[in-house]
């Protein structure tokens, strides 16, 4: 079915000129490059705890939630029984550089929480990068999976092998 719409006639006198206060410059829109099959829970990062843990505020819901990244383990900086580990501060800084204050997509695998009541999630940036994988690829974390949460284990193993071969981060020595 074809629909025809006729616009009303306008004369120069009937069209108001934009006021000086109106900004006619288009604003850039964020292009989200997360794979379409990923089901996102959107949140903003409130703080970075360490190299594999953050606190977030959900856009629609809970605030100040702790989140543990699935499938990786970064050197410790704030563990109740372990001392500061080599590359711990660097891993925390790398994580902060990626996510601090940013809007992120949290993707659930199978498990909801870990034994410390932190949400278990994969973390996606709007530009399509999987933070868990980036930290492993840059040598700031290692692959550490706990079934049944193994959705991206092959990606993490490949990233770790590449980081080790290049001598990045924890693989430098």
Secondary structure, 3 states (H helix, E strand, C coil): CCCCCCCCCCCHHHCCCCCCCCCCCCCCCCCCCCCCCCCCEEEEEEEEEECCEEEEEECCCCCCEEEEECCEEECCCCCCCCCCCCCHHHHHHHHHHHHCCCEEEEECCCCCECCCCCEEEEEEECCCCEHHHHHHHCCCEEECCECCECCCHHHHHHHHHHHHHHCCHHHCC
